[in-house]
Amino acid sequence: MVELEKKLNYTFRNPALLEEALSHSSYANEHRAGHLNSNERLEFLGDSVLGFVTAEFLFLQHPDLPEGDLTRIRAALVCEQSLYEVARKLDLGSYLKLGRGEEAGGGRERTSILADAMEAVFAAVYLDGGITAASALIHQCLLDAEKEEAVEERRRDYKTALQELVQRQADQVLVYQVVGEQGPDHAKTFEAEVLLNGTPLGTGCGHSKKEAEQAAAKSALEALEHE
């Protein structure tokens, strides 16, 4: 765990907290005799710690933004996909303790498992070092300017923007369709295409069909803007 602590830039006084944060419920269930705790309770606490630190950051960073905008930005910053990306950068999956079934099913790469574990790690740091230590880690992982710009880009609704653009003319019909899938079930990538009145307008890829459709809409918007 020393290697992970270096990545987190934090050394635990109570290493058992980090061990618990990395223990999935499937592992705890297979080792009931050892009275091991899963990371679910830490995940619960970590969600609140993350929400508070992020809300405070945005409140101070954007003094002129109304509550609705602050809420949307916070939701984008702390969403499952955002936490998954942080966990991937830390290679958190390689440190997880998983049950045999989850291990065989690709649990080390599963978005929900990695995102939940990341929240549990935030809680473990909070319990071990207080809100100052937890805040420092969350800022390091999530709240730098580059990350905020990235999630602002991701939360844009390109499908709605495209719909509003094409509806300036009558009888315009947009249709989205999945044209390709790649990868195993736990890490699948989708390719979507958007058609305007039956004519291909743009394509895009994503880790979900919804994400791929948004990417296709973004591609279509860019194409229309350059016409």
N, C-alpha and C positions, 0 to 999 in steps of 0.2 A: 504493500500500500504506500510505501515511501515514494514511489514513482508518481502515483496519482496525487499525493499530497503536494509534490513539486508542481504539478500541472495546476492544481488549485491555488497554489501559493499560500497554503495554510497547513500547519502541522497540528494534529489533534492531540490534546492532552488526554482525551479518553478515546482511543482508537476503536473501541467497541461501537461507538456511535457511527463511525464510517462503515464498519462491517455490517451493521444493521441496515444502513441506508442502501447497501448494495445487495441485500438479501431479498430476492423475489419471493412472493407467497408460495410459488411452486416448490422452491427449495425448502422453505420453512415447513411446509406440509409433509415433505419427505423425511424430515428430521425432527419430528415431533418429540421423540424421546429426549432430544437435547434441549427441549424447551426454547427453541430459537424463535425470535421475533422476525416477522417480515418487515419490509420497509413501508407498509401501508399507512401506519400511524404517522411516521415521519413525513410521508408524502402529504398527508392531510395538513400537518403543521407547515410544511414548506410552501404549500400553496398560499397560505395566509402571509407568511414572511415575504415571499416574492411579491405578492400583491401590494403589500404595504410599502416596501422599499421602492417599487416601481412607481406607485402613486405619488410618493413623496418626491421622487426624482422629477417626474413630469410636472408636478405642481410648481416646483421651483424653477424648472427649466423653461416652462412656457407660461409665464404670468398672465398672458393675454388670451390664452385659449379658454373657451367655455367648457363646462363639464362634459358635454357630449363628445367633443373632440378628444379630450383627455381620456375618456373612457374607451373610445375606439382605438387610440394609440396604445393604451395599456393592454387591451385585449390582444392586439397584434404582437406586442412584445412578449407576452407571457403565454401565448398559445402553444398547443402541443407541438406544432411543427417547429416553432422557434426553439423550444426546449430540446427537441430532438436534434436540431442542428448543433446546439451547444454541446450536447452529450457526445455527438459524433466527433466533434473537434477534440474533445478530451479523451476519445477512445474509451468512453465509460463502459461500453458493452463488454470489453475484454476483462473487466474487473467484477462483473456481476456474478452472483451465485444463483444459478437456475436449477430447477428440477429437470429430470431427464427428459420429460415430455417437451418442455419449453426449449431446452437445449437442442433437441432433435428438430424442433419446428422453426428454428431460426430466431429464437427469442432475443439473442444478442443484437439483432439488427431491427427488432420490431419497434416501430415508432412509439407506441403507447408505453412500452416497458422502459425504454430509454428516457422518455420525457418524465415519467413518474419517478424514476430513479434520480433524475436531476433535481427534482423538487425535494426528494428525500435528502439528498446531499446538502442542499441549502439549509434544510432544517437541522441536519446534524451539525453543521458549522455554527448555526445559531445557538443550539443548545450547548455547544462546547465553548464557543468564544463570544457569544452575545451578538446583539444586533449590529455592532460595528463591524465585526468580522464577517457576518453574513452579508451585510450591505456591500462591503468591499469586494466580496466574491461575485455578487450579483452584478455590481457595476462592471467588474472585469469581464464577465461573461456576456452580459446582455445590454448594458445601458450606455455604451460608448456611442458617439454620434454616427459612426458608420452603420452600426447595427440598427439604430433607430430609423435611419434613412431606408435601410433594406426592408424593414417591416412595413414602413409607410408605403413603399412601392408594392409590396405583396398584398396589402389590404385594399388596394384600389380595385374597384369593380369594373373591369374592362368590358364584361358582357353587357352591363347596363349602359355604359358609355357608347358601345357599338350600336346597341339597340336604339338609343336616342338619336344617334347620327343618321342611321339608315331610314328612320321613320320620318325624316324631314321630307321624304318623297312618299307618295302613296303606294300601297300594295307591295311593300317590301317584306320579304319573308326570310328570316335567318333560321338555319338549321345546324345543330351541332351533332357530330357523330364521331365515335371512337374508331380510328382506322388502324390502330396497332397497339400491341401490348408486348412488353419485354420483361424478363427477370422472374425470379421466384415469387410465390404468393406474398411473402412477408416483405419484399422489397421491389414490388412491381412498378414499372414505368408505363404510363399510358400516352398515346399520341392521339390528339383530337384534331378534327378539321371543322371549320365553319364555312357554310355555303350561303350565299346570298342569291335567292331566286334560282337555286340549283347550281350556281357557279361557285367553285372553290375560291375562297377569299383569303384564307390564312390557316396555318397549322401551328400546333404547339404541343409541348410535352410537359408531363407533371407526374407526381407520385400518386395522384388520385385523378379520377375522371373530371372532377370539378376543377382541379388545378390545371389540367391539360386544356380544358375548355377556356379557362381564363387566359392561358397563354396563347391559344389560337385567336381569341378575341383581340388581344394586344397586338398580335401580328397583323390582323386584319385592319385594325385602326391605323397602324403605322403605314400599311400599304395605301389606305385611302387618303391619308394625309399627304402622301408624296405624289398623288395623282395630279 
